[in-house]
Amino acid sequence: PQHKCGIQKSCSQNSFAFRITSGAANVVGPSICFNDVILMSSAKNNVGRGLNIALVNGTSGQLLETNTFDMYSG
């Protein structure tokens, strides 16, 4: 069976499913999936070099903000 965000088993009722994947150089970008919704990805054009952060409300699961922090250029 398919589970949220493509993880191997389902989560308990009181928790959220999430999957964070790293990019591969300039070929494949990083992505963040939360509760079966892609929050950040190359297709959404909201990821960048460095740290990619998604701020999510821990109670409701609502996305509050996304941002990238380029650790290479300062």
VENVEN-V542583 format. One record per residue. N is the residue number from 0. D_CENTER is the distance of its C-alpha to the mean C-alpha in Angstrom with 2 decimals. Layout:
n=N d_center=D_CENTER
n=N d_center=D_CENTER
//
This chain:
n=0 d_center=21.73
n=1 d_center=18.20
n=2 d_center=15.84
n=3 d_center=12.65
n=4 d_center=9.60
n=5 d_center=12.42
n=6 d_center=13.04
n=7 d_center=16.76
n=8 d_center=18.00
n=9 d_center=17.52
n=10 d_center=16.76
n=11 d_center=19.58
n=12 d_center=20.23
n=13 d_center=19.48
n=14 d_center=15.93
n=15 d_center=12.42
n=16 d_center=10.69
n=17 d_center=7.20
n=18 d_center=6.23
n=19 d_center=4.94
n=20 d_center=7.35
n=21 d_center=9.57
n=22 d_center=11.55
n=23 d_center=15.27
n=24 d_center=17.50
n=25 d_center=17.82
n=26 d_center=17.69
n=27 d_center=14.13
n=28 d_center=11.23
n=29 d_center=7.91
n=30 d_center=4.83
n=31 d_center=1.24
n=32 d_center=4.08
n=33 d_center=6.14
n=34 d_center=9.84
n=35 d_center=10.03
n=36 d_center=8.59
n=37 d_center=6.34
n=38 d_center=5.28
n=39 d_center=5.23
n=40 d_center=7.46
n=41 d_center=11.08
n=42 d_center=12.47
n=43 d_center=11.40
n=44 d_center=12.82
n=45 d_center=10.67
n=46 d_center=9.72
n=47 d_center=12.58
n=48 d_center=14.46
n=49 d_center=13.90
n=50 d_center=11.33
n=51 d_center=8.21
n=52 d_center=7.78
n=53 d_center=6.62
n=54 d_center=9.77
n=55 d_center=10.22
n=56 d_center=13.78
n=57 d_center=14.41
n=58 d_center=17.25
n=59 d_center=16.37
n=60 d_center=12.60
n=61 d_center=12.93
n=62 d_center=10.54
n=63 d_center=12.83
n=64 d_center=11.69
n=65 d_center=9.47
n=66 d_center=11.24
n=67 d_center=11.88
n=68 d_center=14.64
n=69 d_center=16.85
n=70 d_center=18.36
n=71 d_center=20.78
n=72 d_center=22.76
n=73 d_center=22.82
//
